[in-house]
Every structure is written in structure tokens, then in C-alpha cells.
Amino acid sequence: DIQMTQSPSTLSASAGDRVTITCRASQSIGRWLAWYQQKPGKAPKLLIYKASSLESEIPSRFSGNGSGTEFTLTISSLQPDDFATYYCQQYNSLLTFGGGTKVEIK
Amino acid sequence: QLQLQESGPGLVKPSETLSLTCTVSGGSIDSHNYYWGWIRQPPGKGLEWIGSIYYSGRTYYNPSLKSRVTISVDTSKKQFSLRLSSVTAADTAVYYCARRTYYYDSSGHWLGEPFDIWGQGTMVTVSS
């Protein structure tokens, strides 16, 4: 089974900050990685697929990078609506989610 | 616009079977391009994929849950269902259904994308 490890688990930031979340896979997954945003009481929302492709209607301040075993999600200028929990997911072999990163207000 | 809606009991007794249904509206369940999946999230914790099904009935499951999970589809009702047997308190979670798009690439490989459409989720508590 492929394990996905996200860091940090919690990130404190202010509006306007540039933030980066890291996701590491226990083995190479190519670029078969997605990022989701989840707000309390809501279903996850797909942001990025194939490591760096932006889902339709997702703002361009979100970007993804990486391949193999190490991936990043960057928010270039944090907006109030971006305070949420973010999950990575590999879909190279079955499906596995990372543990999540909560982006909270500093 | 395609929408998914989960339904089923909100309370299940330990050792019994959890049964949930996801109804697809605003689109077809028997498209060749989609798999349909179940994902769950215990309170305050992360996401766990349970399993997925194609309209033909082909399934694949999370190995950690495979022995207790059955996912089925009823295309006439535009529904797919989850059954999880021998539940314990550890199965208490919000259960989501979701859609995964598949396509053939230029080399003829059948490839899947991540879940792009999700239901709102339904909370299931396992308690006597």
C-alpha cells in the first residue's frame, strides 16, 4: 500500500502570505497526485490533479508541483476564503489520502 | 449539473451492517467514463477511500476494508450502494459518495482522475 504523509499538520498564516504544503509518497506515484480543500461541515473540493493541473474555476493563486515521491501545494497570496484543511491524494495505485494540513489564521 | 445525494440510517448498532445509498441526479450513472466511489471521514480525522464501482458492476476496494465491504449499483434507479458489515465504533464517520472520471490517453491506456464531484455526506454513528 502507498502511504501519503503531509506536512505540516497545522500551518498558521495571515492573509496575503505565501504558504506551501508538502506531501510525500512512500513510493513513486509519477504525477498521479491530487489536492483537495475542505471546509468544516462540507465535502472536499478538488483543486489540482496530475500534480499541477488546476481544476476548472479554481483561482490561479493555487498551484501544485512535484513528481515521484515529493509534491507541494502553494497558495501565492492567502485569501480569507482559503483558511481550510487541505488533503493530498495519490491515485497511481488504488487511492490514498494524506493526513491533512489545517491552514489557520495567525 | 450532476449531483450526488447520500441516504441511509444515521445510527447503526455494533456488529450490524451499515447500508447507504447514493443517488445520481442531473446526469447518467451508466456512462462509460465514470467510476463511482465511497469515502469516509471519522469525526475530526482525515479521509479514507472505501471502494469504487463501475456501472457494469466492476468493483475495487480498499484492502484494509475489503473483507467487510460490498458496493453495488442499480442503473435503473441511478443509484449505487455501500454495505459495511460487522461495524464497530471505529466505523463512525461521515460517509461521502463521489464520482471519478476515466478516459483513454493517446497510448490507449485507461486512466482515472481524482474525485471531482462529491455528495454532501451523511453522518453514521455506530452505537448501541
HADDOCK unambig.tbl for C-alpha pairs under 7 A between the chains (distance, minus, plus):
assign (segid A and resid 34 and name CA) (segid B and resid 114 and name CA) 6.54 0.50 0.50
assign (segid A and resid 42 and name CA) (segid B and resid 120 and name CA) 6.54 0.50 0.50
assign (segid A and resid 43 and name CA) (segid B and resid 118 and name CA) 6.48 0.50 0.50
assign (segid A and resid 43 and name CA) (segid B and resid 119 and name CA) 6.96 0.50 0.50
assign (segid A and resid 43 and name CA) (segid B and resid 120 and name CA) 5.63 0.50 0.50
assign (segid A and resid 43 and name CA) (segid B and resid 121 and name CA) 6.67 0.50 0.50
assign (segid A and resid 46 and name CA) (segid B and resid 116 and name CA) 5.83 0.50 0.50
assign (segid A and resid 49 and name CA) (segid B and resid 114 and name CA) 6.82 0.50 0.50
assign (segid A and resid 91 and name CA) (segid B and resid 114 and name CA) 6.87 0.50 0.50
assign (segid A and resid 95 and name CA) (segid B and resid 49 and name CA) 6.45 0.50 0.50
assign (segid A and resid 96 and name CA) (segid B and resid 49 and name CA) 6.69 0.50 0.50
assign (segid A and resid 97 and name CA) (segid B and resid 47 and name CA) 6.22 0.50 0.50
assign (segid A and resid 97 and name CA) (segid B and resid 48 and name CA) 6.55 0.50 0.50
assign (segid A and resid 99 and name CA) (segid B and resid 46 and name CA) 5.47 0.50 0.50
assign (segid A and resid 100 and name CA) (segid B and resid 46 and name CA) 6.33 0.50 0.50
